[in-house]
Amino acid sequence: MKAEKLPIFPLSAHILPGGRMSLRIFEPRYMRMVKHACATDSMFVICMHNARVSQAGDERVLPIGTAVRVVDFNTLPDGLLGIKVAGHYCVEVTDVVTESDGLQFANCEKVQIWHSQQPAQQIAPMDEYLKEVFAQFKDLAQQYDELKYHEANWVLFRWLELLPIDAEKKQQFLVQKDAKPLLSYLSALHAVMADEVTRVS
């Protein structure tokens, strides 16, 4: 797929394909971005901040972002614009340029994440643990029209969004040829947490 020039929205929060995210929009540059996206049914890209770099440009965002589309919007109680976006596919972000109002654009080329699909049965019990998380945090679950626990990549992408690890680590998982390193990490993390619960009880 040929690279497209798309507006980018750097955030500390993360969204991946199949994900949903609610945002409050108040800066004029992002108001312009959202208005254009809604009027033309076009996408923009949510990128992960590179915490080690402070200046603008390619180095300010990490190379893999997610192309998103606005699926709902409303006026919030504080008068700000609220939007809900859906993640469609990952892109590689290069050649960042900044316009006069501060809105950034970049060349965004679609990239395939995890060239080999993880069989659904091999992600157990991470699908069940994700169900528990969504049952506990109902506002999170309500973002979705459908909870696709039967789809391995959907489950693993949601875990990667939720994990409290730095953005660079998340990018490392995304550039692997498959999701096995992420699944191993999740399994080890759960084992440690289970040991802690057992020790406390």
Residue frames as qw, qx, qy, qz and C-alpha x, y, z in Angstrom:
[[0.000, 0.888, 0.459, 0.000, 0.00, 0.00, 0.00],
 [0.394, 0.531, -0.021, 0.750, 1.33, 3.42, -0.97],
 [0.305, -0.300, -0.481, 0.766, 2.13, 5.84, 1.83],
 [0.041, -0.817, -0.458, -0.349, -0.52, 8.49, 2.55],
 [0.172, 0.266, -0.307, 0.897, 0.05, 11.94, 4.00],
 [0.484, -0.627, -0.582, -0.185, -2.13, 11.97, 7.14],
 [0.226, -0.739, 0.270, -0.574, -2.43, 14.18, 10.23],
 [0.619, -0.039, -0.720, 0.312, -0.90, 12.66, 13.34],
 [0.512, -0.712, 0.005, -0.480, -2.06, 12.94, 16.93],
 [0.446, 0.271, -0.744, 0.417, 0.69, 12.03, 19.44],
 [0.678, -0.564, -0.027, -0.470, -0.66, 10.61, 22.71],
 [0.133, -0.449, 0.828, -0.309, 0.59, 8.79, 25.76],
 [0.741, 0.104, 0.544, -0.379, -2.45, 6.50, 25.54],
 [0.046, -0.284, 0.838, 0.464, -2.35, 3.76, 22.92],
 [0.771, 0.324, 0.284, -0.468, -4.85, 2.35, 20.43],
 [0.197, -0.271, 0.859, 0.387, -4.29, -0.59, 18.07],
 [0.376, -0.022, -0.647, -0.662, -6.36, -2.22, 15.29],
 [0.486, -0.396, -0.764, -0.154, -9.83, -3.12, 16.51],
 [0.309, -0.293, -0.556, 0.713, -9.51, -0.80, 19.50],
 [0.091, -0.827, -0.412, -0.371, -11.79, 2.01, 20.64],
 [0.424, -0.179, -0.325, 0.826, -10.81, 5.22, 22.39],
 [0.047, -0.908, -0.407, -0.080, -12.70, 8.27, 23.67],
 [0.498, 0.053, -0.049, 0.864, -10.96, 11.65, 23.38],
 [0.042, -0.884, -0.319, 0.339, -11.59, 15.23, 24.50],
 [0.544, 0.367, 0.261, 0.708, -10.64, 17.69, 21.80],
 [0.165, -0.895, -0.274, 0.310, -9.88, 21.29, 22.71],
 [0.338, -0.476, 0.333, 0.741, -6.76, 22.52, 20.88],
 [0.488, 0.667, -0.023, -0.563, -7.60, 24.41, 17.64],
 [0.191, 0.488, -0.768, -0.369, -5.18, 22.31, 15.56],
 [0.094, 0.047, 0.994, -0.029, -6.91, 19.10, 16.59],
 [0.441, 0.538, 0.454, -0.557, -10.35, 20.65, 16.18],
 [0.414, 0.616, -0.379, -0.553, -9.36, 21.31, 12.57],
 [0.068, 0.273, -0.946, -0.161, -8.12, 17.75, 12.19],
 [0.263, 0.259, 0.882, -0.292, -11.33, 16.23, 13.58],
 [0.461, 0.604, 0.199, -0.619, -13.64, 18.51, 11.56],
 [0.365, 0.531, -0.598, -0.476, -11.85, 17.55, 8.36],
 [0.021, -0.117, 0.993, 0.001, -11.91, 13.85, 9.26],
 [0.357, 0.400, 0.724, -0.434, -15.66, 13.95, 9.96],
 [0.442, 0.644, -0.013, -0.625, -16.49, 15.99, 6.87],
 [0.462, 0.549, -0.600, -0.354, -14.51, 13.73, 4.52],
 [0.970, -0.157, 0.094, -0.163, -14.79, 10.38, 6.36],
 [0.604, 0.578, -0.482, 0.263, -10.98, 10.29, 6.36],
 [0.847, -0.369, -0.288, 0.252, -8.50, 8.98, 8.87],
 [0.022, 0.857, -0.425, 0.291, -5.82, 10.41, 11.11],
 [0.769, 0.121, -0.574, 0.253, -3.06, 8.57, 12.93],
 [0.587, -0.774, 0.141, -0.192, -2.65, 8.22, 16.68],
 [0.636, 0.461, -0.512, 0.349, 1.05, 7.86, 17.51],
 [0.762, -0.540, -0.252, 0.253, 2.89, 6.93, 20.65],
 [0.081, -0.962, 0.247, -0.081, 5.08, 9.59, 22.26],
 [0.772, 0.220, -0.384, 0.457, 8.82, 9.01, 22.32],
 [0.524, -0.833, -0.166, 0.061, 9.45, 9.96, 25.95],
 [0.718, -0.305, 0.109, 0.616, 13.20, 10.34, 25.37],
 [0.343, 0.233, 0.327, 0.850, 12.86, 13.16, 22.82],
 [0.007, 0.630, 0.443, -0.638, 11.46, 16.63, 23.42],
 [0.093, 0.397, -0.309, -0.859, 11.80, 18.34, 20.02],
 [0.735, 0.450, 0.214, -0.460, 9.25, 18.10, 17.20],
 [0.356, 0.560, -0.659, -0.355, 9.81, 15.91, 14.17],
 [0.776, 0.098, -0.589, -0.201, 10.15, 12.24, 13.32],
 [0.393, 0.158, -0.777, 0.465, 11.97, 11.51, 16.58],
 [0.335, -0.213, 0.367, -0.841, 9.13, 12.93, 18.70],
 [0.855, 0.005, 0.141, -0.499, 6.84, 9.99, 17.86],
 [0.508, -0.249, 0.817, 0.112, 7.62, 6.30, 17.72],
 [0.091, 0.251, -0.674, -0.689, 7.51, 4.79, 14.23],
 [0.156, -0.299, -0.901, -0.272, 4.40, 2.60, 14.47],
 [0.312, 0.089, 0.300, -0.897, 1.05, 4.36, 14.82],
 [0.246, 0.370, 0.896, -0.015, -2.57, 3.41, 14.18],
 [0.150, -0.161, -0.397, -0.891, -4.87, 4.89, 11.55],
 [0.087, 0.391, 0.788, -0.468, -8.20, 5.69, 13.19],
 [0.112, -0.417, -0.515, -0.740, -11.61, 6.88, 12.06],
 [0.266, -0.043, 0.424, -0.865, -14.11, 8.95, 14.07],
 [0.210, -0.284, -0.907, -0.230, -17.17, 6.78, 14.77],
 [0.289, -0.778, -0.557, -0.031, -19.06, 9.09, 17.16],
 [0.278, 0.195, -0.216, 0.916, -18.91, 12.61, 18.55],
 [0.318, -0.777, -0.533, -0.102, -20.78, 14.76, 21.05],
 [0.017, 0.704, -0.231, 0.671, -20.53, 17.91, 23.15],
 [0.536, -0.149, -0.713, 0.426, -19.28, 17.11, 26.64],
 [0.354, -0.807, -0.457, 0.122, -20.68, 18.67, 29.86],
 [0.426, -0.582, 0.027, 0.692, -17.66, 21.00, 30.00],
 [0.380, 0.830, 0.022, -0.408, -18.44, 22.25, 26.49],
 [0.114, -0.545, 0.722, 0.411, -15.53, 20.47, 24.82],
 [0.754, 0.313, -0.381, -0.435, -15.85, 18.18, 21.82],
 [0.602, -0.299, 0.733, -0.105, -15.86, 14.50, 22.67],
 [0.664, 0.420, -0.468, -0.404, -15.11, 11.91, 20.01],
 [0.807, -0.215, 0.549, -0.034, -14.83, 8.13, 19.84],
 [0.395, 0.632, -0.571, -0.343, -12.37, 6.66, 17.38],
 [0.968, -0.002, 0.242, -0.067, -11.89, 3.14, 16.04],
 [0.245, -0.615, 0.658, 0.358, -8.46, 1.73, 15.22],
 [0.834, 0.461, -0.025, -0.302, -8.22, 0.25, 11.71],
 [0.921, 0.223, -0.087, 0.307, -4.63, -0.65, 10.84],
 [0.559, -0.656, 0.132, 0.490, -1.06, 0.11, 11.85],
 [0.546, 0.813, -0.016, 0.204, 1.20, 2.41, 9.85],
 [0.689, -0.180, -0.038, 0.701, 4.85, 3.33, 9.78],
 [0.015, 0.978, 0.182, -0.105, 5.23, 7.08, 10.36],
 [0.642, -0.080, 0.171, 0.743, 7.99, 9.00, 8.57],
 [0.244, 0.299, 0.268, 0.883, 8.79, 12.53, 7.34],
 [0.180, -0.741, -0.581, 0.284, 6.86, 14.50, 9.94],
 [0.202, 0.335, 0.122, 0.912, 6.12, 18.13, 9.04],
 [0.121, -0.557, -0.597, 0.565, 4.46, 20.78, 11.20],
 [0.154, 0.681, 0.449, 0.558, 1.99, 23.29, 9.77],
 [0.082, 0.492, -0.153, 0.853, 1.60, 26.88, 10.94],
 [0.607, -0.537, 0.005, -0.586, -1.04, 26.05, 13.57],
 [0.332, -0.490, 0.754, -0.286, 1.05, 23.21, 15.02],
 [0.917, 0.125, 0.260, -0.275, -0.84, 20.32, 13.41],
 [0.218, -0.509, 0.772, 0.312, 1.61, 17.69, 12.22],
 [0.873, 0.372, -0.048, -0.310, 1.36, 15.56, 9.09],
 [0.364, -0.495, 0.767, 0.187, 3.45, 12.54, 8.14],
 [0.575, 0.272, -0.657, -0.404, 3.87, 9.94, 5.45],
 [0.616, -0.200, 0.634, -0.424, 2.02, 6.90, 6.78],
 [0.503, 0.277, -0.734, -0.362, 2.49, 3.51, 5.13],
 [0.880, -0.247, 0.040, -0.404, 0.33, 0.55, 6.15],
 [0.146, 0.469, -0.861, 0.131, 2.29, -2.23, 7.86],
 [0.812, -0.189, -0.499, -0.238, 1.38, -5.81, 8.66],
 [0.347, -0.574, 0.586, -0.455, 1.56, -6.64, 12.36],
 [0.564, -0.192, 0.783, -0.181, 2.45, -10.23, 13.24],
 [0.410, 0.350, -0.618, -0.573, 2.69, -11.91, 9.86],
 [0.395, -0.097, -0.910, -0.083, 1.66, -15.25, 11.36],
 [0.568, -0.481, -0.097, -0.660, -1.66, -15.45, 13.20],
 [0.103, -0.240, 0.852, -0.454, -1.64, -16.88, 16.71],
 [0.393, -0.302, -0.819, -0.288, -4.18, -19.75, 16.94],
 [0.455, -0.589, -0.048, -0.666, -7.12, -18.74, 19.14],
 [0.881, -0.393, -0.259, -0.053, -6.78, -21.77, 21.41],
 [0.732, 0.084, -0.309, 0.601, -3.14, -20.93, 22.16],
 [0.034, 0.529, -0.175, 0.829, -3.89, -17.56, 23.77],
 [0.718, -0.586, -0.268, -0.264, -5.85, -19.16, 26.63],
 [0.116, -0.679, -0.705, 0.172, -6.27, -18.17, 29.40],
 [0.190, -0.153, -0.003, 0.970, -5.53, -14.57, 28.33],
 [0.242, -0.370, -0.535, -0.720, -8.95, -14.33, 26.69],
 [0.522, -0.598, -0.608, 0.007, -10.63, -15.25, 29.98],
 [0.438, -0.394, -0.279, 0.759, -8.49, -12.78, 31.93],
 [0.033, 0.101, 0.251, 0.962, -9.45, -10.04, 29.47],
 [0.389, -0.539, -0.622, -0.413, -13.12, -10.87, 30.05],
 [0.527, -0.563, -0.494, 0.402, -12.52, -10.33, 33.77],
 [0.286, -0.187, -0.014, 0.940, -10.91, -6.95, 33.12],
 [0.158, -0.257, -0.436, -0.848, -13.76, -5.80, 30.90],
 [0.477, -0.573, -0.653, -0.130, -16.32, -7.06, 33.42],
 [0.472, -0.500, -0.368, 0.626, -14.64, -5.00, 36.13],
 [0.084, -0.393, 0.098, 0.910, -14.21, -1.85, 34.00],
 [0.431, 0.573, 0.695, -0.045, -17.60, -1.58, 32.33],
 [0.208, 0.867, -0.030, -0.452, -16.90, 1.85, 30.83],
 [0.128, -0.493, 0.732, 0.452, -14.08, 0.24, 28.87],
 [0.335, 0.197, 0.910, 0.144, -16.29, -2.58, 27.62],
 [0.337, 0.738, 0.491, -0.316, -19.04, -0.16, 26.60],
 [0.036, 0.648, -0.390, -0.653, -16.71, 1.42, 24.05],
 [0.044, -0.187, 0.887, 0.419, -17.15, -1.67, 21.87],
 [0.705, 0.103, -0.180, -0.678, -20.06, -2.82, 19.73],
 [0.968, 0.007, -0.230, -0.098, -18.69, -6.37, 19.94],
 [0.405, -0.697, 0.590, -0.053, -16.15, -7.99, 22.26],
 [0.813, 0.414, -0.373, -0.168, -14.19, -10.40, 20.08],
 [0.552, -0.584, 0.583, -0.119, -12.70, -12.73, 22.65],
 [0.914, 0.158, 0.372, 0.038, -12.64, -15.50, 20.02],
 [0.626, 0.731, -0.094, 0.254, -10.12, -13.56, 17.87],
 [0.799, -0.264, -0.141, 0.521, -6.54, -14.02, 19.07],
 [0.408, 0.281, 0.027, 0.869, -5.13, -10.79, 17.66],
 [0.285, -0.719, -0.227, -0.592, -8.05, -8.76, 19.00],
 [0.759, -0.618, -0.194, 0.069, -7.40, -10.08, 22.52],
 [0.738, -0.146, -0.035, 0.658, -3.64, -9.54, 22.30],
 [0.213, 0.512, 0.137, 0.821, -4.02, -6.02, 20.91],
 [0.455, -0.777, -0.196, -0.389, -6.31, -5.12, 23.82],
 [0.805, -0.484, -0.116, 0.324, -3.74, -6.44, 26.29],
 [0.596, 0.140, 0.051, 0.789, -0.99, -4.46, 24.60],
 [0.071, -0.698, -0.176, -0.691, -3.10, -1.30, 24.89],
 [0.635, -0.715, -0.161, -0.244, -3.76, -1.95, 28.58],
 [0.835, -0.139, -0.262, 0.463, -0.30, -3.03, 29.73],
 [0.234, -0.969, 0.039, 0.063, 1.37, -0.46, 32.03],
 [0.742, -0.182, 0.275, 0.584, 4.70, -0.61, 30.18],
 [0.033, -0.644, 0.176, 0.744, 6.51, 2.11, 28.26],
 [0.659, 0.640, 0.034, -0.393, 5.69, 2.85, 24.64],
 [0.240, 0.639, -0.702, -0.204, 9.07, 1.65, 23.35],
 [0.312, -0.132, 0.931, -0.138, 8.44, -1.79, 24.84],
 [0.636, 0.469, 0.477, -0.386, 5.04, -1.91, 23.15],
 [0.496, 0.727, -0.320, -0.351, 6.66, -1.01, 19.83],
 [0.047, -0.460, 0.883, 0.073, 9.14, -3.87, 20.30],
 [0.506, 0.168, 0.817, -0.220, 6.26, -6.33, 20.57],
 [0.592, 0.660, 0.201, -0.416, 4.60, -4.88, 17.44],
 [0.367, 0.718, -0.512, -0.297, 7.65, -5.35, 15.20],
 [0.432, -0.252, 0.866, -0.002, 8.02, -9.06, 15.98],
 [0.248, 0.093, -0.776, -0.573, 7.11, -11.56, 13.24],
 [0.510, -0.422, -0.694, -0.283, 4.38, -13.01, 15.46],
 [0.442, -0.696, 0.053, -0.563, 2.71, -12.48, 18.83],
 [0.848, -0.172, -0.465, 0.184, 4.57, -15.25, 20.68],
 [0.391, 0.169, -0.433, 0.794, 6.90, -12.85, 22.58],
 [0.348, -0.361, 0.084, -0.861, 3.90, -10.84, 23.78],
 [0.834, -0.293, -0.325, -0.337, 2.02, -13.98, 24.79],
 [0.733, -0.015, -0.515, 0.444, 5.06, -15.25, 26.71],
 [0.110, 0.272, -0.322, 0.900, 5.35, -11.88, 28.47],
 [0.577, -0.362, -0.078, -0.728, 1.66, -11.91, 29.43],
 [0.871, -0.201, -0.444, -0.060, 1.88, -15.48, 30.71],
 [0.571, 0.068, -0.492, 0.653, 4.95, -14.68, 32.82],
 [0.126, -0.332, 0.183, -0.917, 3.31, -11.52, 34.16],
 [0.732, -0.357, -0.213, -0.540, 0.19, -13.39, 35.17],
 [0.819, -0.108, -0.516, 0.228, 2.27, -16.09, 36.87],
 [0.311, 0.178, -0.425, 0.831, 4.05, -13.44, 38.94],
 [0.395, -0.329, 0.047, -0.857, 0.73, -11.81, 39.89],
 [0.833, -0.263, -0.397, -0.280, -0.76, -15.17, 40.83],
 [0.667, -0.005, -0.546, 0.506, 2.24, -15.88, 43.08],
 [0.023, 0.261, -0.298, 0.918, 1.79, -12.49, 44.77],
 [0.638, -0.334, -0.150, -0.677, -1.91, -13.19, 45.43],
 [0.855, -0.164, -0.490, 0.032, -1.07, -16.63, 46.85],
 [0.484, 0.131, -0.491, 0.712, 1.63, -15.15, 49.09],
 [0.214, -0.306, 0.179, -0.910, -0.69, -12.45, 50.46],
 [0.764, -0.280, -0.202, -0.544, -3.58, -14.84, 51.09]]
